[in-house]
Amino acid sequence: MSLLLAANLLAPNAGLVFWLALAFTLLLILLGKFAWPAIIGGIEEREQRIETSLNEADRALAEAKQLQADNDAARREAERQAQTILRDAREEAEAIRTADVEKTRAELAEMRESARADIEREKRQALAELRSEVAALAVSGAEKILKKEIDPAAQSALVDDFITELPQN
């Protein structure tokens, strides 16, 4: 008997097919009337949110790229300015160093010239004193030799002759 019942389940029955078709059709109508618009609306809403999110992500990516480009440009400008400042500082330091060297050289030359002038003045003064002393010694020696006084005009002529005969050192 179970075999008979199993055989009936597998055999198509026209009434069963009709009721199944009717139930399926009603289910499709109800789903199409009530559930389908909600499902489609949810899918469209989700699609819209995804599209909006993608657009916002693209906009954010474009902004990030623009910010990155702006940052790169600002960094390059800052580096350029830093290089300019460094170059200017180096040039200024070199100019100051050169000016200091030139000033020192000028001061040294002035000191040398002043020393030369001092030496020359001292030399002339020493020579004048030496001539004076030599003249006095010569006159004194001549007086002793001659045992007489020489008048001042003759003394001056004698000194001048003696000085001109001295070697010029």
C-alpha beads as a LAMMPS data file, in Angstrom:
LAMMPS data file: protein, C-alpha beads

169 atoms
168 bonds

1 atom types
1 bond types

-500.0 500.0 xlo xhi
-500.0 500.0 ylo yhi
-500.0 500.0 zlo zhi

Masses

1 110.0

Atoms # bond

1 1 1 0.000 0.000 0.000
2 1 1 2.718 2.469 0.708
3 1 1 3.849 1.777 -2.740
4 1 1 0.499 2.849 -4.076
5 1 1 0.543 6.057 -2.081
6 1 1 4.025 6.855 -3.257
7 1 1 2.956 6.279 -6.822
8 1 1 0.048 8.724 -6.459
9 1 1 2.315 11.476 -5.207
10 1 1 4.529 11.297 -8.211
11 1 1 1.718 11.141 -10.742
12 1 1 0.434 14.481 -12.008
13 1 1 -3.088 15.216 -10.863
14 1 1 -4.995 17.868 -12.812
15 1 1 -6.765 19.260 -9.754
16 1 1 -3.581 19.520 -7.790
17 1 1 -1.860 21.248 -10.681
18 1 1 -4.739 23.713 -11.001
19 1 1 -4.688 24.613 -7.281
20 1 1 -0.931 24.907 -7.281
21 1 1 -1.005 27.176 -10.331
22 1 1 -3.772 29.276 -8.778
23 1 1 -1.899 29.606 -5.458
24 1 1 1.326 30.463 -7.253
25 1 1 -0.435 33.085 -9.384
26 1 1 -2.085 34.626 -6.311
27 1 1 1.248 34.629 -4.539
28 1 1 2.861 36.381 -7.525
29 1 1 0.053 38.944 -7.652
30 1 1 0.303 39.657 -3.922
31 1 1 4.079 39.825 -4.084
32 1 1 3.909 42.066 -7.165
33 1 1 1.328 44.326 -5.518
34 1 1 2.807 44.654 -2.023
35 1 1 6.292 43.198 -1.697
36 1 1 7.817 43.895 -5.099
37 1 1 7.604 47.732 -4.890
38 1 1 9.137 47.657 -1.401
39 1 1 11.917 45.345 -2.560
40 1 1 12.583 47.404 -5.706
41 1 1 12.407 50.637 -3.660
42 1 1 14.914 49.256 -1.139
43 1 1 17.213 48.121 -3.922
44 1 1 16.948 51.481 -5.713
45 1 1 17.494 53.343 -2.433
46 1 1 20.528 51.213 -1.697
47 1 1 21.778 51.745 -5.257
48 1 1 21.305 55.521 -4.794
49 1 1 23.189 55.473 -1.461
50 1 1 26.005 53.471 -3.021
51 1 1 26.165 55.858 -5.976
52 1 1 26.146 58.870 -3.620
53 1 1 28.853 57.273 -1.505
54 1 1 30.933 56.570 -4.604
55 1 1 30.489 60.171 -5.806
56 1 1 31.467 61.497 -2.370
57 1 1 34.456 59.156 -2.320
58 1 1 35.501 60.373 -5.788
59 1 1 35.064 63.992 -4.665
60 1 1 37.029 63.328 -1.469
61 1 1 39.742 61.597 -3.497
62 1 1 39.893 64.556 -5.889
63 1 1 40.108 66.942 -2.908
64 1 1 42.828 64.808 -1.341
65 1 1 44.767 64.821 -4.609
66 1 1 44.338 68.599 -4.877
67 1 1 45.455 69.052 -1.270
68 1 1 48.442 66.801 -1.930
69 1 1 49.317 68.839 -5.015
70 1 1 48.905 72.089 -3.041
71 1 1 51.047 70.701 -0.219
72 1 1 53.710 69.599 -2.693
73 1 1 53.688 73.034 -4.319
74 1 1 53.900 74.746 -0.918
75 1 1 56.751 72.416 0.115
76 1 1 58.633 73.138 -3.110
77 1 1 58.090 76.882 -2.618
78 1 1 59.293 76.649 0.990
79 1 1 62.372 74.701 -0.140
80 1 1 63.036 77.296 -2.846
81 1 1 62.715 80.114 -0.320
82 1 1 64.972 78.267 2.123
83 1 1 67.584 77.815 -0.614
84 1 1 67.298 81.505 -1.499
85 1 1 67.704 82.506 2.156
86 1 1 70.709 80.195 2.533
87 1 1 72.298 81.511 -0.665
88 1 1 71.715 85.123 0.413
89 1 1 73.116 84.391 3.882
90 1 1 76.200 82.754 2.374
91 1 1 76.713 85.679 -0.003
92 1 1 76.277 88.170 2.832
93 1 1 78.674 86.217 5.053
94 1 1 81.207 86.104 2.210
95 1 1 80.791 89.843 1.625
96 1 1 81.264 90.546 5.331
97 1 1 84.313 88.273 5.436
98 1 1 85.765 89.942 2.345
99 1 1 85.093 93.400 3.794
100 1 1 86.722 92.382 7.076
101 1 1 89.753 91.002 5.245
102 1 1 90.060 94.179 3.179
103 1 1 89.621 96.342 6.280
104 1 1 92.281 94.330 8.106
105 1 1 94.630 94.610 5.133
106 1 1 94.059 98.360 4.963
107 1 1 94.679 98.689 8.699
108 1 1 97.857 96.622 8.374
109 1 1 99.049 98.757 5.469
110 1 1 98.258 101.891 7.456
111 1 1 100.102 100.502 10.489
112 1 1 103.097 99.601 8.307
113 1 1 103.120 103.049 6.751
114 1 1 102.788 104.662 10.168
115 1 1 105.617 102.482 11.484
116 1 1 107.759 103.393 8.466
117 1 1 107.031 107.083 9.020
118 1 1 107.829 106.733 12.732
119 1 1 111.037 104.881 11.925
120 1 1 111.994 107.478 9.317
121 1 1 111.235 110.350 11.716
122 1 1 113.171 108.651 14.522
123 1 1 116.014 107.988 12.079
124 1 1 116.133 111.634 10.994
125 1 1 115.973 112.766 14.604
126 1 1 118.742 110.332 15.579
127 1 1 120.844 111.471 12.630
128 1 1 120.305 115.115 13.578
129 1 1 121.283 114.368 17.168
130 1 1 124.251 112.350 15.950
131 1 1 125.358 115.172 13.649
132 1 1 125.010 117.608 16.477
133 1 1 127.083 115.438 18.780
134 1 1 129.653 114.713 16.084
135 1 1 129.875 118.409 15.352
136 1 1 130.337 119.203 19.027
137 1 1 133.000 116.500 19.318
138 1 1 134.718 117.714 16.181
139 1 1 134.717 121.277 17.403
140 1 1 135.938 120.190 20.791
141 1 1 138.642 118.105 19.196
142 1 1 139.600 120.909 16.884
143 1 1 139.724 123.338 19.796
144 1 1 141.982 121.066 21.661
145 1 1 144.147 120.670 18.639
146 1 1 144.244 124.316 17.824
147 1 1 144.098 125.388 21.450
148 1 1 142.034 128.289 20.581
149 1 1 138.400 129.264 20.255
150 1 1 136.706 129.152 16.908
151 1 1 134.101 131.786 16.176
152 1 1 130.531 130.512 15.605
153 1 1 130.453 131.186 11.845
154 1 1 133.694 129.293 11.306
155 1 1 132.409 126.543 13.601
156 1 1 129.218 126.179 11.560
157 1 1 131.160 126.014 8.279
158 1 1 133.525 123.441 9.747
159 1 1 130.570 121.297 10.969
160 1 1 128.818 121.479 7.606
161 1 1 131.982 120.380 5.817
162 1 1 132.452 117.535 8.276
163 1 1 128.833 116.352 7.889
164 1 1 128.981 116.364 4.105
165 1 1 132.099 114.253 4.198
166 1 1 130.415 111.617 6.428
167 1 1 129.137 108.534 4.571
168 1 1 125.399 108.800 3.932
169 1 1 123.926 105.787 5.830

Bonds

1 1 1 2
2 1 2 3
3 1 3 4
4 1 4 5
5 1 5 6
6 1 6 7
7 1 7 8
8 1 8 9
9 1 9 10
10 1 10 11
11 1 11 12
12 1 12 13
13 1 13 14
14 1 14 15
15 1 15 16
16 1 16 17
17 1 17 18
18 1 18 19
19 1 19 20
20 1 20 21
21 1 21 22
22 1 22 23
23 1 23 24
24 1 24 25
25 1 25 26
26 1 26 27
27 1 27 28
28 1 28 29
29 1 29 30
30 1 30 31
31 1 31 32
32 1 32 33
33 1 33 34
34 1 34 35
35 1 35 36
36 1 36 37
37 1 37 38
38 1 38 39
39 1 39 40
40 1 40 41
41 1 41 42
42 1 42 43
43 1 43 44
44 1 44 45
45 1 45 46
46 1 46 47
47 1 47 48
48 1 48 49
49 1 49 50
50 1 50 51
51 1 51 52
52 1 52 53
53 1 53 54
54 1 54 55
55 1 55 56
56 1 56 57
57 1 57 58
58 1 58 59
59 1 59 60
60 1 60 61
61 1 61 62
62 1 62 63
63 1 63 64
64 1 64 65
65 1 65 66
66 1 66 67
67 1 67 68
68 1 68 69
69 1 69 70
70 1 70 71
71 1 71 72
72 1 72 73
73 1 73 74
74 1 74 75
75 1 75 76
76 1 76 77
77 1 77 78
78 1 78 79
79 1 79 80
80 1 80 81
81 1 81 82
82 1 82 83
83 1 83 84
84 1 84 85
85 1 85 86
86 1 86 87
87 1 87 88
88 1 88 89
89 1 89 90
90 1 90 91
91 1 91 92
92 1 92 93
93 1 93 94
94 1 94 95
95 1 95 96
96 1 96 97
97 1 97 98
98 1 98 99
99 1 99 100
100 1 100 101
101 1 101 102
102 1 102 103
103 1 103 104
104 1 104 105
105 1 105 106
106 1 106 107
107 1 107 108
108 1 108 109
109 1 109 110
110 1 110 111
111 1 111 112
112 1 112 113
113 1 113 114
114 1 114 115
115 1 115 116
116 1 116 117
117 1 117 118
118 1 118 119
119 1 119 120
120 1 120 121
121 1 121 122
122 1 122 123
123 1 123 124
124 1 124 125
125 1 125 126
126 1 126 127
127 1 127 128
128 1 128 129
129 1 129 130
130 1 130 131
131 1 131 132
132 1 132 133
133 1 133 134
134 1 134 135
135 1 135 136
136 1 136 137
137 1 137 138
138 1 138 139
139 1 139 140
140 1 140 141
141 1 141 142
142 1 142 143
143 1 143 144
144 1 144 145
145 1 145 146
146 1 146 147
147 1 147 148
148 1 148 149
149 1 149 150
150 1 150 151
151 1 151 152
152 1 152 153
153 1 153 154
154 1 154 155
155 1 155 156
156 1 156 157
157 1 157 158
158 1 158 159
159 1 159 160
160 1 160 161
161 1 161 162
162 1 162 163
163 1 163 164
164 1 164 165
165 1 165 166
166 1 166 167
167 1 167 168
168 1 168 169
